[in-house]
Amino acid sequence: MDYSATDLCKIRAALELVSSKERAKAQTAMKFVLSSDRVASVLSGCRSLAQLKENIATSYAPSLSLDEIEIINKVLFKQIYRQHR
């Protein structure tokens, strides 16, 4: 990926802005990815039982509104896959 440290800070700030008591940042990120018609599933990692439970709870977390999706889209730029094995 070609995101700089500054880009990642902007993305994190957008996730924090859009997240809430009902939806953690990791859940917001997963919901954002799943909001695309091109995505059928998300593979997420976890290092603890608490993270696993949070990932599972994403199914029950509120979906993102169009305004929330737009907030995140404004700080992202398209990543183009440039090289194949």
MIKOLLO-99155 format. One line per 4 residues: number of its first residue (from 0); their letters; for each residue x, z, y of C-alpha. Coordinates in steps of 0.1 Angstrom, whole numbers, padded with zeros to 4 digits. Layout:
REM MIKOLLO-99155
NUM	A	X,Z,Y  ...
//
This chain:
REM MIKOLLO-99155
0	MDYS	0000,0000,0000  0012,-0007,0035  -0003,0024,0053  0021,0042,0076
4	ATDL	0021,0080,0081  0002,0074,0113  -0024,0053,0095  -0028,0080,0069
8	CKIR	-0033,0106,0096  -0061,0085,0112  -0077,0080,0078  -0076,0117,0071
12	AALE	-0091,0125,0105  -0119,0101,0098  -0126,0117,0064  -0126,0152,0080
16	LVSS	-0150,0140,0107  -0174,0125,0082  -0172,0153,0056  -0195,0183,0057
20	KERA	-0205,0215,0039  -0225,0193,0015  -0196,0168,0009  -0159,0176,0006
24	KAQT	-0132,0152,0018  -0124,0140,-0017  -0161,0134,-0023  -0164,0116,0010
28	AMKF	-0135,0093,0000  -0150,0086,-0034  -0184,0080,-0019  -0168,0056,0006
32	VLSS	-0151,0036,-0021  -0183,0035,-0042  -0203,0023,-0011  -0187,-0012,-0016
36	DRVA	-0207,-0036,-0037  -0174,-0047,-0052  -0167,-0013,-0068  -0184,-0002,-0100
40	SVLS	-0164,0030,-0107  -0137,0052,-0093  -0109,0068,-0113  -0098,0100,-0098
44	GCRS	-0070,0124,-0107  -0072,0162,-0107  -0047,0190,-0112  -0070,0218,-0117
48	LAQL	-0104,0227,-0131  -0117,0232,-0096  -0107,0197,-0086  -0124,0183,-0118
52	KENI	-0156,0202,-0110  -0155,0188,-0074  -0150,0153,-0087  -0179,0156,-0111
56	ATSY	-0201,0171,-0083  -0195,0139,-0063  -0224,0124,-0082  -0247,0149,-0065
60	APSL	-0231,0149,-0031  -0250,0131,-0003  -0243,0094,0002  -0226,0082,0033
64	SLDE	-0247,0068,0061  -0240,0034,0076  -0226,0052,0107  -0202,0073,0085
68	IEII	-0190,0042,0066  -0183,0025,0099  -0163,0055,0112  -0140,0052,0082
72	NKVL	-0139,0014,0083  -0127,0015,0119  -0094,0032,0108  -0088,0012,0077
76	FKQI	-0073,-0023,0076  -0076,-0046,0046  -0050,-0043,0019  -0041,-0076,0004
80	YRQH	-0026,-0076,-0031  0005,-0097,-0026  0024,-0095,-0059  0015,-0097,-0095
84	R	0036,-0086,-0124
//
